[in-house]
Amino acid sequence: MTEQKVDLIIIGGGPAGLAAAVAAWDAGCRDMLIIERDDRLGGILQQCIHNGFGLHIFHEELTGPEYAHRYINQVYERGIPFQCGSMVVDVTADRLVTVVSARHGLQQFRAGAVILGMGCRERPRGALAIPGTNCAGIMTTGTAQRLVNLEGLVPGRRIVILGSGDIGLIMARRMTCVGAEVLACVEIMPFSSGLTRNVVQCLNDYNIPLLLQHTVVEIHGRERLTGVTLAAVDPETRQPIGETQQYIECDTLLLSVGLIPENELSRSAGVAVSPVTQGPQVDQHLRTSVPGVFACGNVLHVHDLVDEVSEEAARAGQAAVAWLNRTARSVVSDKLEKSPVLVRDGQGVRGIVPQQMTRPVLQDKIHLSFRPDAVYKQATIRVEADGTEVFRQKRLIMTPGEMAVLDLPVNRFSVDTVTELRVHVGVKES
Ligand SMILES: Cc1cc2nc3c(=O)[nH]c(=O)nc-3n(C[C@H](O)[C@H](O)[C@H](O)COP(=O)(O)OP(=O)(O)OC[C@H]3O[C@@H](n4cnc5c(N)ncnc54)[C@H](O)[C@@H]3O)c2cc1C
């Protein structure tokens, strides 16, 4: 098999891959290829037929497919090459990308730069270890969404949803709209892990109960699910409280218990992965620890809003082109610097991205994103540079279900000498 040389390979034709490709093209790259395993471009947005996408970038409320098509059209207009129905099965540290497809068989591309945009997948039942039978009627909310929205099938009539992330909330409303009865949305934490607007529009507006600090402790049914046992959990230990158990008759249990960035390829390339975000560790240019490999979108960290995915991916596309055009005097060096500014999670903060800043830092502001570890009302975000507070900002409310973003002005600290930035969130309410 001959290796094909290409300047830029983009893995994944979802919102991240599409926006990265458009930005890279606009920055001057003409030799690139988007590789997508699905039969069409658009990623998870193809099945998200509800509206609420694009408010930030297009100032319009679009459905998922409409939002995706705005970017797919930009790809067509520019003539950016893409290959669907093609699965990337391996990426090496020297950027040899191996692809399998029915149409082309096995292909290998030697890429100047690679952008990882593989998105994330849902945590399955096996990851939960709920006692009970292995009967039909238990599936992830994403699978149910695909069945209902793309295949026209209704997977059940009496539904319990475990987990209150955005997909679970949206599917509670969707299942109600297709005639099913959603009996409860059950959440082990004391707060929903979804956006507040989704709790209001998808549960409250449809009188669907949200049972906080509850979980499913047993699954019943032989061939098909017949019911689940729920119980309240101890707020400290999160262990079920026996005497609170209640049986609910239902035929379907939808699982919305978290998303896992798809980083098998990143790992095979030797990319360092954060144990907190479960995505690659990156610098402010979205560069991973492997030279010439960049990451953006849900493969990097799970986003709530696709607009943020597109913006982040555009930065990755531009940075990849800067890296391809690097010269001996370029600010985008071959490897990550040995002594960067480390960016750390402080009190109340989980999963800050980027995890480091490479010098020289030429931007006026550094875009940071993270999640608070609990609900904070009248919250304060504080940034310390080597232990000294350099930035403070108030927020009315912060919740783990909503990613916090912060554009940190770089003139607040001495970027040439500082070794560590630490971001904290304070005033915990619940
Ligand atoms: C149910 C649901 C509801 C949502 N609702 C909203 C909303 O209301 N508003 C909003 O702004 N956002 C919403 N989002 C979030 C938004 O859809 C995501 O943030 C966005 O789709 C992430 O884009 P991505 O490109 O990183 O990942 P994806 O959209 O998952 O795209 C990744 C692509 O990579 C491909 N891929 C993966 N591995 C390989 C491989 N090895 N080889 C080739 N291709 C590969 C996949 O097939 C996929 O097409 C929602 C998400 C979901 C799941």
The ligand as an SDF file (V2000), in Angstrom:
LIG
                    3D

 53 58  0  0  0  0  0  0  0  0999 V2000
  -28.6080   14.8630   22.2230 C   0  0  0  0  0  0  0  0  0  0  0  0
  -27.7640   16.0990   22.1290 C   0  0  0  0  0  0  0  0  0  0  0  0
  -28.3650   17.3220   22.2330 C   0  0  0  0  0  0  0  0  0  0  0  0
  -27.6210   18.4780   22.1030 C   0  0  0  0  0  0  0  0  0  0  0  0
  -28.2710   19.6790   22.1620 N   0  0  0  0  0  0  0  0  0  0  0  0
  -27.5640   20.8200   21.9470 C   0  0  0  0  0  0  0  0  0  0  0  0
  -28.2470   22.0900   21.8800 C   0  0  0  0  0  0  0  0  0  0  0  0
  -29.4590   22.1890   22.0630 O   0  0  0  0  0  0  0  0  0  0  0  0
  -27.5150   23.1960   21.6160 N   0  0  0  0  0  0  0  0  0  0  0  0
  -26.1630   23.1060   21.4000 C   0  0  0  0  0  0  0  0  0  0  0  0
  -25.5230   24.1290   21.1180 O   0  0  0  0  0  0  0  0  0  0  0  0
  -25.4950   21.9170   21.4810 N   0  0  0  0  0  0  0  0  0  0  0  0
  -26.1550   20.7690   21.7360 C   0  0  0  0  0  0  0  0  0  0  0  0
  -25.5000   19.5670   21.7720 N   0  0  0  0  0  0  0  0  0  0  0  0
  -24.0380   19.5470   21.7050 C   0  0  0  0  0  0  0  0  0  0  0  0
  -23.4490   19.4770   20.3000 C   0  0  0  0  0  0  0  0  0  0  0  0
  -24.2130   18.6700   19.4880 O   0  0  0  0  0  0  0  0  0  0  0  0
  -22.0460   18.9130   20.4020 C   0  0  0  0  0  0  0  0  0  0  0  0
  -21.3220   19.7690   21.2520 O   0  0  0  0  0  0  0  0  0  0  0  0
  -21.3300   18.8330   19.0550 C   0  0  0  0  0  0  0  0  0  0  0  0
  -22.0420   18.0050   18.1690 O   0  0  0  0  0  0  0  0  0  0  0  0
  -19.9080   18.2690   19.2140 C   0  0  0  0  0  0  0  0  0  0  0  0
  -19.2540   18.2960   17.9710 O   0  0  0  0  0  0  0  0  0  0  0  0
  -18.0300   17.3360   17.6490 P   0  0  0  0  0  0  0  0  0  0  0  0
  -17.7000   17.5550   16.2050 O   0  0  0  0  0  0  0  0  0  0  0  0
  -16.9640   17.5200   18.6480 O   0  0  0  0  0  0  0  0  0  0  0  0
  -18.5690   15.8650   17.8740 O   0  0  0  0  0  0  0  0  0  0  0  0
  -19.6570   14.9800   17.0120 P   0  0  0  0  0  0  0  0  0  0  0  0
  -20.8310   15.8000   16.6070 O   0  0  0  0  0  0  0  0  0  0  0  0
  -19.8820   13.7990   17.8450 O   0  0  0  0  0  0  0  0  0  0  0  0
  -18.8120   14.5960   15.7300 O   0  0  0  0  0  0  0  0  0  0  0  0
  -17.7090   13.7060   15.7720 C   0  0  0  0  0  0  0  0  0  0  0  0
  -17.6150   13.0040   14.4300 C   0  0  0  0  0  0  0  0  0  0  0  0
  -16.4240   12.2400   14.3830 O   0  0  0  0  0  0  0  0  0  0  0  0
  -16.7020   11.0150   13.7240 C   0  0  0  0  0  0  0  0  0  0  0  0
  -15.6920   10.0310   14.1120 N   0  0  0  0  0  0  0  0  0  0  0  0
  -15.4430    9.5640   15.3700 C   0  0  0  0  0  0  0  0  0  0  0  0
  -14.4390    8.6530   15.3540 N   0  0  0  0  0  0  0  0  0  0  0  0
  -14.0570    8.5510   14.0570 C   0  0  0  0  0  0  0  0  0  0  0  0
  -13.0560    7.7700   13.3940 C   0  0  0  0  0  0  0  0  0  0  0  0
  -12.2790    6.9160   14.0720 N   0  0  0  0  0  0  0  0  0  0  0  0
  -12.9170    7.9030   12.0620 N   0  0  0  0  0  0  0  0  0  0  0  0
  -13.7180    8.7630   11.3690 C   0  0  0  0  0  0  0  0  0  0  0  0
  -14.6690    9.5280   11.9360 N   0  0  0  0  0  0  0  0  0  0  0  0
  -14.8280    9.4310   13.2580 C   0  0  0  0  0  0  0  0  0  0  0  0
  -18.1100   10.6630   14.1930 C   0  0  0  0  0  0  0  0  0  0  0  0
  -18.7490    9.7670   13.3150 O   0  0  0  0  0  0  0  0  0  0  0  0
  -18.7780   12.0380   14.2160 C   0  0  0  0  0  0  0  0  0  0  0  0
  -19.4050   12.3410   12.9950 O   0  0  0  0  0  0  0  0  0  0  0  0
  -26.2270   18.3960   21.9020 C   0  0  0  0  0  0  0  0  0  0  0  0
  -25.6020   17.1390   21.8140 C   0  0  0  0  0  0  0  0  0  0  0  0
  -26.3630   15.9950   21.9220 C   0  0  0  0  0  0  0  0  0  0  0  0
  -25.6710   14.6490   21.8220 C   0  0  0  0  0  0  0  0  0  0  0  0
  1  2  1  0
  2  3  1  0
  2 52  2  0
  3  4  2  0
  4  5  1  0
  4 50  1  0
  5  6  2  0
  6  7  1  0
  6 13  1  0
  7  8  2  0
  7  9  1  0
  9 10  1  0
 10 11  2  0
 10 12  1  0
 12 13  2  0
 13 14  1  0
 14 15  1  0
 14 50  1  0
 15 16  1  0
 16 17  1  0
 16 18  1  0
 18 19  1  0
 18 20  1  0
 20 21  1  0
 20 22  1  0
 22 23  1  0
 23 24  1  0
 24 25  2  0
 24 26  1  0
 24 27  1  0
 27 28  1  0
 28 29  2  0
 28 30  1  0
 28 31  1  0
 31 32  1  0
 32 33  1  0
 33 34  1  0
 33 48  1  0
 34 35  1  0
 35 36  1  0
 35 46  1  0
 36 37  1  0
 36 45  1  0
 37 38  2  0
 38 39  1  0
 39 40  1  0
 39 45  2  0
 40 41  1  0
 40 42  2  0
 42 43  1  0
 43 44  2  0
 44 45  1  0
 46 47  1  0
 46 48  1  0
 48 49  1  0
 50 51  2  0
 51 52  1  0
 52 53  1  0
M  END
$$$$
